[in-house]
Amino acid sequence: MKTVTLSTRLSTAEAERIDTLAAELGLDRSSLLKQLVRRGYHDLQTAHVLDGYRRGLLTLSRAAELAGIGVRDILARLPQESVELNYDLHELQRDLDNLPDAPRR
């Protein structure tokens, strides 16, 4: 896998907290920073797509796809993020009709 080097500026106190946590976890600074960036990216991306869902710009399945998680996982995040489920009876009936063994009306 090809990699690139990214850099950022942190305060001395922030760098010290990162080094302390890395030592506590038995990691080097670089490994911890990779984990922090990946988690931070995932959290921000999920918050971003949930905002799109909240505003009606994305469907639930599209939001889950963009967040890189399953629909069940994104459904679990809705209450945590104070996002209401945008799902009405018409959509429920459509989904039920599309189930593989759904009885036809």
Secondary structure, 3 states (H helix, E strand, C coil): CCCCCCCCCCCHHHHHHHHHHHHHHCCCHHHHHHHHHHHHHHHHHHHHHHHHHHCCCCCHHHHHHHHCCCHHHHHHHHHHCCCCCCCCHHHHHHHHHCCCCCCCC
